[in-house]
Structure formats: structure tokens, C-alpha cells
């Protein structure tokens, strides 16, 4: 991590009474103005990336669109870092603290959906769609980076602004390869956000995860005439799944095992399958726990191969460190969120959100009702259901920190450099991610208001952080305490980006 230096602002305690409030108001106003000036560009970028809807490692048009927009704003580009064809690094400036923003732009398979339509209607059946809102994430971070650059030009604040174009967050983890290669070693702070149903600085952590391909090798034979001559790789894969199902009873409750077949060895039942490939993801709260569980899963795979007289090869393809919020950065960002406020919803937005909320089945709606009661209070359930958009800022509460069941490669960034992640509403309260509903809302007025709000909060948080050497020192101390003084990547150097293989 770089040494923090280079701002021209004085410490807050030296300012005359009342001056700090005025300065803060002016900063928020100027950042808001700069983001609003880029409003049309940012929304057009979000729409374009939504339309491309390119899945992991294939985000060619999306990466090109965002990088071209940054280049037009005066950023210098590094293309294809770490051997990732759809990754890039955009840099402006060369003095002062190094502030970075994370951008994502990968879509999810089979979530194609018409924009803003509250009934299932794919644009192209079976095609990919932005069911996690990464088109907004990339465009919002673009607007934040440009706003910070323009603010620096106007005020004389010295900074180096970076935008990391990160492919494959959903599957593969481009940020891990950046972190492993040392791209964050000279960065002072990283700012990120994610679209969702609520507005808050994330006080939640995410699980560590490892992704593995198990390839079983057997021997073909006529399944009726000479089954004794064959060795079924598919039988081995199925036995592995049975073994892992029994294993689930004896792992910690927070851990998760998921699997999917990549290759079942053919479609002819009268041919003994000589190959089968099954993909597993192993999750747990911490990397050390993932490693222990992964070793147990591997022994199950080896046992399945022994039982079927086949062979198994294990190929590690992805590994994310757990994400933990940086509390020093979060405190500053929480104040910035309160100043900027929630997205400015209108009656048309509430009607659109209600339309999407009503598409969920009764079981999901019951869960949503329970969550509303927990978050907003029992007395507000009906009011929130009638106007299901988050119109408030939920305070950062580190004492309530808990690990949620998802995973993200932002965790590896947070183990290398102070990293902030915020969530801003872009869809209805209770929205379920990775669904056609999210795809539809990710190209709607709800989403575009959310991405502009996120850009303002991120840029303002960056400015405020640069003004506070004490905050930066505390943020860096958190990282050192967490990583012991050096980031250690959970992915071995031998593992390349799993393009077209994972």
C-alpha cells in the first residue's frame, strides 16, 4: 500500500467553528453537480452494457464501451492485464493518494428479460441477462471516477484516480488475479458498490469460496453386451455427489457445497460413459475453513474413483478470500450516504416497483414481509409493501456484523488494501437477485436513479477520506491486522484465468 500524502486541506480541528459544515455542504454539492453533468453518459453506458449482456470472461463489448468512455475523459488505459482479455486499468493523474474504483460488467446465464417489464418475457430465450445489476455497477463507478477527477481539477486536490475493469465477478474472479499480481500494492483506498434493494454501507461479510473441477476418467463398453468391460466415470461422479450429501451433515452450519455437471459423458445409455466432469464450489466463513473442507471433498472424490475403478483429476479454478468491511472507511462513507440521501423516487417509480414485487409467489412474498418487519418495523410493513422502494439510509452498524451466504472477489481486494463497499437501491424492496425480475429492473428508471446516487456517494467518500490522514491510517491498520502485513492469494500462481474452462 502506498504512503498516504499529498492533500492540500487542513485538519478539521483547525477550522473556525461552523466552517467545517459549510465546507462539507460545498463538497457534497460540487460532487453532486459533477455527477449530474455526466448523467446522460453514465445512463447510456449502463443501457449499452445491459444490452450486450455478456457472461463471464466474454465481456468484450462491455469492457470496450466502459474503457472508451474513460479514455474520452482523459484516463490512460492499460489493456488486458494479467492475461485477462476483458480486463483493463484506467488511470488519471500522477500525484497524491491513489484512489481506485472497482467496475464490473459481467452478466448471468439464462436471465434474458425485457427492460422494465414486470412479467417474464425474455428478449432471447436462454440468453444471458444482467440479473445482478453489474451493468449499473460498472457505469456507476465510471461516473464516480470521472466526478472525482473533475473535482480535483476544479479544486486543486491532488490525487491519482484509477478504475479497475474487473471481469467475471460471478464466476472466476478477475479481482483475485489483479490482487495476486500486486496491482493494489500502491493503492491507498478502493471504493466499490453493488445494486440491490436497500441503501447502506455494508456491515456484512461474505464467505470465502473455492471452485474446483473434478474430471473422472473411465472406459467405454457396450452397456448390454459387455458392461463388465466398462468403467463408468458417470457412476463415479454420482457417487461423489452422494458422498458429499452425507458430508453435509458433518460440516459447520455456515459452510456450503454446490455442484453442477459440466459433462455427463454422452447421451447414449447403451455406452458406458468414459468421462464425466462435475464442478464443485466449497464455501465457508474463512479461507482456512474452506481449505479444510476442500480437502475432505477431495477425499470423497478419490473414494468415488476407487469404488468405480476410475481415475479422477482435480483442477482448482477459482478461490476468493472472505470479504470483511473496513470500519474506518465505512464510518466516513456512512456520513456521506446520509448527506447525499436515498435515490429521489417518484410515484411512477413506486408503481413500477410494486409491479415487480407482485410477481413473486406467495412463499417468497411471505419471506419478504418478514424481512420488511425485521428491517423497517412491524408497524411499517403495509406502507412499505404499498410503496416498495427503500427511501432511507440504514446506518452502518459494525456491532451487528455477520457473514452472509454469498461470496465476492472484492474480499481479496479488501485483504490487500483498505476497501469500502456500499449498497444502493436500484430495485424493489425484497427483490431476489439472479432473477429475471432483477434483469428487468436493471434497465429501468429505478436502476438509473440508483446508479447516480451511488456515484455521488462513492466520489464524496473518496474526497472525505483523502482529507483525513487519520482515517487512512486507521483503515490501513485494519488491513495489516487482517492480513498480517502481506496479502496472500488463495489461488496458486500456477492457476491462470479459467477462460472457457470453468
C-alpha positions as CSV (number, residue, x, y, z in Angstrom):
1,X,0.0,0.0,0.0
2,X,1.2,3.5,-0.8
3,X,2.1,6.1,1.8
4,X,-0.8,8.5,2.2
5,X,0.2,12.0,1.3
6,X,-0.4,15.0,-0.8
7,X,-3.7,16.7,0.0
8,X,-3.8,20.5,0.5
9,X,-6.5,20.5,3.1
10,X,-6.0,21.3,6.7
11,X,-7.2,19.1,9.6
12,X,-10.8,19.6,10.7
13,X,-9.9,20.7,14.2
14,X,-8.0,23.8,12.9
15,X,-11.1,25.2,11.1
16,X,-13.1,28.0,12.7
17,X,-16.5,27.0,14.2
18,X,-19.1,26.4,11.6
19,X,-16.6,26.3,8.7
20,X,-16.5,22.5,8.5
21,X,-20.2,22.2,8.0
22,X,-20.1,24.8,5.2
23,X,-17.1,23.0,3.6
24,X,-18.9,19.6,3.8
25,X,-22.0,21.1,2.2
26,X,-20.0,22.6,-0.6
27,X,-18.2,19.3,-1.3
28,X,-21.4,17.4,-1.5
29,X,-23.0,20.0,-3.7
30,X,-20.0,20.1,-6.1
31,X,-19.7,16.3,-6.3
32,X,-23.5,16.1,-7.0
33,X,-23.1,18.7,-9.8
34,X,-20.2,16.8,-11.4
35,X,-22.1,13.5,-11.4
36,X,-25.2,15.2,-12.7
37,X,-23.2,16.6,-15.6
38,X,-22.2,13.0,-16.5
39,X,-25.8,11.7,-16.0
40,X,-26.6,11.0,-19.7
41,X,-23.2,9.4,-20.4
42,X,-23.5,7.1,-17.3
43,X,-27.0,6.0,-18.1
44,X,-26.2,5.4,-21.7
45,X,-23.3,3.3,-20.7
46,X,-25.5,1.3,-18.3
47,X,-28.0,0.7,-21.0
48,X,-25.4,-0.3,-23.5
49,X,-23.8,-2.8,-21.2
50,X,-27.2,-4.2,-20.2
51,X,-27.9,-4.7,-23.9
52,X,-24.6,-6.5,-24.5
53,X,-25.4,-8.9,-21.6
54,X,-22.1,-10.8,-21.9
55,X,-21.3,-13.6,-19.4
56,X,-18.0,-14.0,-17.5
57,X,-14.7,-13.7,-19.4
58,X,-16.6,-12.8,-22.6
59,X,-17.4,-9.2,-21.8
60,X,-15.7,-7.8,-24.9
61,X,-18.1,-5.1,-25.9
62,X,-18.9,-4.1,-22.3
63,X,-15.2,-3.7,-21.4
64,X,-14.6,-1.8,-24.7
65,X,-17.5,0.6,-24.0
66,X,-16.5,1.5,-20.5
67,X,-12.8,1.8,-21.2
68,X,-13.5,4.0,-24.3
69,X,-15.7,6.3,-22.1
70,X,-12.9,6.6,-19.5
71,X,-10.3,7.3,-22.3
72,X,-12.6,10.0,-23.6
73,X,-12.5,11.6,-20.1
74,X,-8.7,11.7,-20.1
75,X,-7.8,8.4,-18.4
76,X,-4.8,6.4,-19.7
77,X,-5.6,2.7,-20.3
78,X,-3.7,-0.5,-19.6
79,X,-5.4,-3.2,-21.6
80,X,-5.5,-7.0,-20.9
81,X,-3.7,-7.0,-17.6
82,X,-2.9,-10.4,-16.0
83,X,-3.8,-12.1,-19.2
84,X,-7.5,-11.2,-18.9
85,X,-8.7,-10.2,-22.3
86,X,-11.7,-8.3,-20.9
87,X,-10.0,-6.5,-18.0
88,X,-8.4,-3.1,-18.0
89,X,-7.0,-0.4,-15.7
90,X,-7.8,3.3,-16.4
91,X,-5.6,5.9,-14.7
92,X,-5.8,9.7,-14.4
93,X,-3.3,11.9,-12.6
94,X,0.0,11.1,-11.0
95,X,0.3,12.8,-7.7
96,X,-1.2,12.5,-4.2
97,X,-3.0,9.5,-2.8
98,X,-4.1,6.7,-5.2
99,X,-7.8,6.2,-5.1
100,X,-9.4,3.4,-7.0
101,X,-12.9,2.4,-8.1
102,X,-14.0,-1.1,-9.0
103,X,-16.1,-1.8,-12.0
104,X,-17.9,-5.0,-13.0
105,X,-19.9,-5.7,-16.2
106,X,-20.5,-9.5,-16.5
107,X,-24.0,-10.9,-17.0
108,X,-25.5,-14.2,-15.8
109,X,-26.6,-17.1,-18.0
110,X,-30.3,-17.7,-18.9
111,X,-31.6,-14.5,-17.4
112,X,-32.6,-12.6,-20.5
113,X,-35.6,-10.3,-20.0
114,X,-37.2,-7.3,-21.5
115,X,-36.3,-4.0,-19.8
116,X,-38.7,-2.6,-17.2
117,X,-41.3,-5.3,-17.9
118,X,-42.9,-6.8,-14.8
119,X,-43.8,-10.2,-16.4
120,X,-41.4,-12.8,-17.6
121,X,-40.6,-12.1,-21.2
122,X,-37.1,-12.9,-22.4
123,X,-35.5,-10.9,-25.1
124,X,-33.9,-14.1,-26.3
125,X,-34.9,-17.4,-24.6
126,X,-31.9,-18.9,-22.8
127,X,-29.6,-15.9,-23.3
128,X,-27.7,-14.1,-20.6
129,X,-29.0,-11.1,-18.7
130,X,-27.9,-8.6,-16.0
131,X,-29.6,-10.4,-13.1
132,X,-27.2,-8.9,-10.6
133,X,-27.1,-5.4,-12.0
134,X,-23.4,-5.3,-13.0
135,X,-24.2,-3.0,-15.9
136,X,-25.1,-0.4,-13.2
137,X,-22.1,-1.2,-11.1
138,X,-19.7,-0.5,-13.9
139,X,-21.5,2.6,-15.1
140,X,-21.9,4.0,-11.5
141,X,-18.2,3.5,-10.8
142,X,-17.4,5.2,-14.1
143,X,-19.4,8.3,-13.0
144,X,-17.7,8.3,-9.6
145,X,-14.2,8.1,-11.0
146,X,-14.9,10.9,-13.5
147,X,-16.6,13.1,-10.9
148,X,-13.6,12.7,-8.6
149,X,-11.3,13.6,-11.5
150,X,-13.3,16.7,-12.3
151,X,-13.5,17.7,-8.6
152,X,-9.7,17.5,-8.4
153,X,-9.3,19.6,-11.5
154,X,-11.6,22.3,-10.1
155,X,-10.3,22.4,-6.5
156,X,-6.6,21.6,-7.0
157,X,-6.9,18.5,-4.8
158,X,-4.0,16.2,-5.8
159,X,-4.9,12.6,-6.4
160,X,-4.3,9.7,-8.8
161,X,-7.7,8.2,-9.8
162,X,-7.9,4.6,-11.0
163,X,-10.7,2.5,-12.4
164,X,-10.2,-1.3,-12.4
165,X,-12.3,-3.0,-15.1
166,X,-13.0,-6.4,-13.4
167,X,-14.4,-9.3,-15.4
168,X,-16.1,-12.4,-14.2
169,X,-17.1,-11.5,-10.7
170,X,-19.9,-14.1,-10.9
171,X,-17.6,-16.9,-12.0
172,X,-13.8,-16.8,-11.9
173,X,-13.0,-13.6,-10.1
174,X,-10.9,-11.1,-12.1
175,X,-10.1,-9.1,-9.0
176,X,-8.2,-12.1,-7.5
177,X,-5.8,-12.0,-10.4
178,X,-5.3,-8.2,-10.0
179,X,-4.6,-8.7,-6.3
180,X,-2.2,-11.7,-6.8
181,X,-0.2,-9.6,-9.4
182,X,0.2,-6.7,-6.9
183,X,-2.0,-4.2,-8.7
184,X,-3.4,-2.9,-5.4
185,X,0.0,-2.6,-3.6
186,X,0.4,1.1,-4.4
187,X,-3.3,2.0,-4.0
188,X,-4.3,3.9,-0.8
189,X,-8.1,3.1,-0.9
190,X,-10.6,1.3,-3.0
191,X,-14.3,2.2,-3.4
192,X,-17.0,-0.1,-4.7
193,X,-20.7,-0.5,-4.6
194,X,-23.4,-3.0,-5.5
195,X,-27.0,-2.6,-6.7
196,X,-29.7,-4.0,-4.6
197,X,-33.0,-3.3,-2.7
198,X,-31.6,-1.1,0.1
199,X,-29.3,1.8,0.9
200,X,-26.5,1.1,3.4
201,X,-22.8,0.9,3.9
202,X,-22.2,-2.8,4.0
203,X,-21.6,-4.1,7.5
204,X,-21.9,-7.7,6.3
205,X,-19.2,-10.1,5.4
206,X,-19.2,-12.6,2.6
207,X,-17.9,-16.2,2.6
208,X,-14.7,-17.4,1.2
209,X,-15.1,-19.8,-1.7
210,X,-13.1,-22.3,-3.8
211,X,-14.2,-23.6,-7.1
212,X,-13.0,-26.9,-8.4
213,X,-13.4,-29.1,-11.5
214,X,-13.4,-32.9,-10.9
215,X,-12.8,-34.9,-14.0
216,X,-13.4,-38.6,-13.8
217,X,-11.9,-41.0,-16.4
218,X,-13.2,-44.4,-17.1
219,X,-13.6,-46.9,-20.0
220,X,-16.3,-47.3,-22.6
221,X,-18.1,-50.5,-23.3
222,X,-21.4,-51.8,-24.7
223,X,-23.7,-51.4,-21.7
224,X,-25.7,-54.5,-22.6
225,X,-23.2,-56.7,-24.5
226,X,-20.1,-56.2,-22.3
227,X,-20.9,-54.0,-19.3
228,X,-18.2,-55.8,-17.3
229,X,-15.6,-54.3,-19.7
230,X,-16.5,-50.8,-18.9
231,X,-15.7,-48.4,-16.1
232,X,-18.3,-45.7,-15.7
233,X,-17.0,-42.2,-15.0
234,X,-20.6,-41.0,-14.6
235,X,-21.1,-43.6,-11.8
236,X,-18.1,-42.1,-10.1
237,X,-19.4,-38.6,-10.3
238,X,-22.7,-39.7,-9.0
239,X,-21.1,-41.5,-6.1
240,X,-19.1,-38.4,-5.3
241,X,-22.3,-36.4,-5.1
242,X,-23.8,-39.0,-2.8
243,X,-20.8,-38.9,-0.6
244,X,-20.9,-35.1,-0.4
245,X,-24.6,-35.2,0.6
246,X,-23.6,-37.4,3.6
247,X,-20.7,-35.0,4.3
248,X,-23.1,-32.0,4.6
249,X,-24.3,-33.3,8.0
250,X,-20.9,-33.1,9.4
251,X,-19.7,-29.6,8.4
252,X,-20.2,-26.2,10.1
253,X,-23.7,-24.7,9.5
254,X,-22.2,-21.7,7.7
255,X,-20.5,-23.8,5.1
256,X,-22.0,-24.6,1.7
257,X,-21.4,-27.2,-1.0
258,X,-22.8,-26.7,-4.5
259,X,-22.3,-28.7,-7.6
260,X,-23.2,-28.8,-11.3
261,X,-22.3,-31.2,-14.1
262,X,-20.1,-29.9,-16.9
263,X,-20.0,-33.1,-18.8
264,X,-22.1,-36.3,-18.2
265,X,-20.1,-38.3,-20.7
266,X,-22.7,-38.5,-23.6
267,X,-26.3,-39.1,-24.2
268,X,-26.4,-42.8,-25.3
269,X,-27.4,-45.1,-22.4
270,X,-26.0,-48.2,-24.2
271,X,-22.5,-46.8,-24.0
272,X,-20.7,-46.9,-20.6
273,X,-19.6,-43.3,-20.1
274,X,-15.8,-43.0,-20.0
275,X,-15.7,-39.4,-18.8
276,X,-17.7,-37.1,-16.5
277,X,-16.9,-33.7,-15.2
278,X,-18.6,-32.2,-12.1
279,X,-17.9,-28.7,-10.8
280,X,-18.0,-28.0,-7.0
281,X,-17.9,-24.8,-5.1
282,X,-16.9,-25.0,-1.4
283,X,-17.8,-22.1,0.8
284,X,-17.1,-21.2,4.5
285,X,-16.6,-18.1,6.5
286,X,-12.8,-18.1,6.3
287,X,-10.2,-19.3,3.8
288,X,-8.7,-21.6,6.4
289,X,-12.1,-23.4,6.8
290,X,-12.5,-23.6,3.1
291,X,-9.2,-25.3,2.7
292,X,-10.1,-27.9,5.4
293,X,-13.5,-28.6,3.8
294,X,-12.0,-28.8,0.3
295,X,-9.6,-31.5,1.5
296,X,-12.5,-33.5,2.7
297,X,-14.4,-33.1,-0.5
298,X,-11.3,-34.2,-2.5
299,X,-11.1,-37.4,-0.4
300,X,-14.7,-38.1,-1.2
301,X,-13.9,-37.7,-4.9
302,X,-10.9,-40.1,-4.6
303,X,-13.1,-42.6,-2.8
304,X,-15.7,-42.5,-5.6
305,X,-12.9,-43.1,-8.1
306,X,-11.7,-46.1,-6.1
307,X,-15.2,-47.6,-5.8
308,X,-15.7,-47.5,-9.6
309,X,-12.1,-48.3,-10.7
310,X,-11.8,-45.0,-12.4
311,X,-9.4,-42.1,-12.1
312,X,-10.1,-38.5,-11.0
313,X,-8.2,-35.3,-11.7
314,X,-8.8,-32.2,-9.6
315,X,-8.4,-28.7,-11.2
316,X,-8.6,-25.7,-8.9
317,X,-10.2,-22.9,-10.9
318,X,-11.2,-20.1,-8.5
319,X,-10.7,-19.1,-4.9
320,X,-12.0,-15.9,-3.2
321,X,-10.9,-14.7,0.3
322,X,-13.8,-13.7,2.6
323,X,-15.0,-10.1,2.4
324,X,-14.9,-8.1,5.7
325,X,-15.9,-4.4,5.8
326,X,-13.2,-1.8,6.6
327,X,-14.7,0.0,9.5
328,X,-12.6,3.2,9.2
329,X,-13.7,3.8,5.6
330,X,-17.2,2.8,6.4
331,X,-17.7,5.4,9.1
332,X,-16.8,8.2,6.6
333,X,-19.0,6.7,3.8
334,X,-21.9,6.3,6.2
335,X,-21.9,10.1,6.8
336,X,-21.6,10.7,3.1
337,X,-24.6,8.5,2.4
338,X,-26.7,10.4,4.9
339,X,-25.7,13.7,3.2
340,X,-26.5,12.5,-0.3
341,X,-29.6,10.6,0.7
342,X,-31.6,7.9,-1.0
343,X,-32.5,7.9,-4.7
344,X,-35.2,10.5,-5.4
345,X,-38.1,8.2,-6.1
346,X,-41.4,9.5,-7.6
347,X,-44.9,7.9,-7.9
348,X,-44.1,6.3,-11.2
349,X,-41.2,4.6,-9.6
350,X,-43.3,3.2,-6.7
351,X,-45.8,1.8,-9.2
352,X,-43.2,0.1,-11.2
353,X,-41.6,-1.4,-8.1
354,X,-45.0,-2.6,-6.9
355,X,-45.5,-4.3,-10.2
356,X,-42.3,-6.3,-9.7
357,X,-42.9,-7.1,-6.1
358,X,-46.3,-8.6,-7.1
359,X,-44.6,-11.1,-9.4
360,X,-43.2,-13.2,-6.6
361,X,-45.0,-16.3,-5.5
362,X,-46.8,-16.4,-2.0
363,X,-43.9,-18.2,-0.3
364,X,-41.4,-15.6,-1.4
365,X,-43.8,-12.8,-0.6
366,X,-44.2,-14.1,2.9
367,X,-40.4,-14.1,3.4
368,X,-40.3,-10.5,2.0
369,X,-42.9,-9.5,4.5
370,X,-40.9,-10.9,7.4
371,X,-37.8,-9.1,6.2
372,X,-39.6,-5.8,6.0
373,X,-40.9,-6.2,9.5
374,X,-37.3,-7.0,10.7
375,X,-35.7,-4.1,8.9
376,X,-38.4,-1.4,9.0
377,X,-40.5,-2.4,11.9
378,X,-43.8,-4.3,12.1
379,X,-45.8,-1.0,12.0
380,X,-44.4,-0.1,8.6
381,X,-45.0,-3.3,6.7
382,X,-48.1,-2.3,4.8
383,X,-46.7,1.1,4.0
384,X,-43.5,-0.4,2.6
385,X,-45.5,-3.0,0.6
386,X,-47.6,-0.3,-1.0
387,X,-44.5,1.8,-2.0
388,X,-41.7,-0.9,-2.1
389,X,-38.6,1.3,-2.6
390,X,-36.1,2.0,0.0
391,X,-36.3,5.7,0.8
392,X,-33.9,5.9,3.8
393,X,-30.3,5.3,4.7
394,X,-29.7,2.5,7.1
395,X,-26.9,3.3,9.5
396,X,-23.7,1.4,9.5
397,X,-23.8,-1.0,12.4
398,X,-20.5,-2.9,12.8
399,X,-21.7,-4.4,16.1
400,X,-24.2,-6.4,14.0
401,X,-21.7,-7.6,11.5
402,X,-22.4,-11.1,10.2
403,X,-21.4,-13.3,7.3
404,X,-23.9,-13.8,4.6
405,X,-24.1,-16.8,2.3
406,X,-22.7,-15.2,-0.8
407,X,-19.1,-14.7,-1.9
408,X,-17.3,-12.0,-3.9
409,X,-13.8,-11.4,-5.2
410,X,-14.0,-7.9,-3.5
411,X,-12.8,-9.8,-0.5
412,X,-9.3,-10.3,-2.0
413,X,-9.1,-6.6,-2.7
414,X,-10.0,-5.9,1.0
415,X,-7.2,-8.1,2.2
416,X,-4.7,-6.2,0.0
417,X,-5.8,-2.6,0.5
418,X,-8.5,-0.6,2.5
419,X,-11.7,-1.3,0.7
420,X,-15.2,0.1,1.0
421,X,-18.4,-1.5,-0.3
422,X,-21.8,0.2,-0.3
423,X,-25.2,-0.9,-1.4
424,X,-27.7,1.4,-3.1
425,X,-31.3,0.7,-4.0
426,X,-31.9,0.0,-7.7
427,X,-34.9,-2.3,-7.4
428,X,-37.9,-3.1,-5.3
429,X,-37.7,-3.9,-1.6
430,X,-37.5,-7.6,-1.2
431,X,-36.1,-8.1,-4.7
432,X,-34.4,-11.5,-5.2
433,X,-31.1,-11.3,-7.1
434,X,-30.1,-13.5,-10.0
435,X,-33.7,-13.5,-11.4
436,X,-35.4,-12.1,-14.5
437,X,-37.0,-9.5,-12.2
438,X,-33.6,-8.1,-11.4
439,X,-32.6,-8.1,-15.1
440,X,-35.7,-6.1,-16.0
441,X,-35.2,-3.6,-13.2
442,X,-31.5,-3.2,-14.1
443,X,-32.5,-1.2,-17.2
444,X,-35.3,1.0,-15.7
445,X,-35.6,4.4,-14.1
446,X,-35.2,2.7,-10.7
447,X,-31.8,1.5,-11.6
448,X,-30.6,4.7,-13.2
449,X,-31.6,6.8,-10.2
450,X,-29.7,4.3,-8.0
451,X,-26.5,4.3,-10.0
452,X,-26.3,8.1,-10.0
453,X,-26.9,8.2,-6.2
454,X,-24.1,5.5,-5.8
455,X,-21.7,7.6,-7.9
456,X,-22.2,10.7,-5.7
457,X,-21.7,8.7,-2.5
458,X,-18.6,7.0,-3.8
459,X,-17.0,10.2,-5.1
460,X,-17.8,12.1,-1.9
461,X,-16.5,9.3,0.3
462,X,-13.2,9.4,-1.7
463,X,-12.8,13.1,-1.2
464,X,-13.6,12.9,2.5
465,X,-11.2,10.0,3.0
466,X,-8.4,11.9,1.3
467,X,-8.9,14.8,3.7
468,X,-8.4,12.5,6.7
469,X,-4.9,11.1,7.1
470,X,-6.1,9.7,10.5
471,X,-8.9,7.7,8.7
472,X,-6.4,6.4,6.1
473,X,-4.0,5.3,8.8
474,X,-6.7,3.5,10.7
475,X,-8.0,1.9,7.5
476,X,-4.6,0.6,6.7
477,X,-4.0,-0.6,10.2
478,X,-7.2,-2.7,9.8
479,X,-5.8,-4.4,6.7
480,X,-2.4,-5.1,8.3
481,X,-4.2,-6.7,11.3
482,X,-6.3,-8.7,8.9
483,X,-3.5,-10.0,6.6
484,X,-0.5,-9.9,9.0
485,X,1.3,-7.4,6.8
486,X,1.0,-9.1,3.4
487,X,-1.9,-10.3,1.3
488,X,-1.6,-14.0,0.5
489,X,-3.7,-15.1,-2.5
490,X,-5.7,-18.3,-2.0
491,X,-5.2,-19.0,-5.7
492,X,-1.7,-20.6,-6.6
493,X,0.4,-18.7,-9.1
494,X,0.0,-21.7,-11.5
495,X,-3.7,-21.1,-11.9
496,X,-4.5,-18.9,-14.9
497,X,-7.8,-17.1,-15.5
498,X,-10.2,-20.0,-16.3
499,X,-11.4,-18.6,-19.6
500,X,-13.7,-21.0,-21.5
501,X,-12.9,-23.8,-19.0
502,X,-14.8,-23.0,-15.8
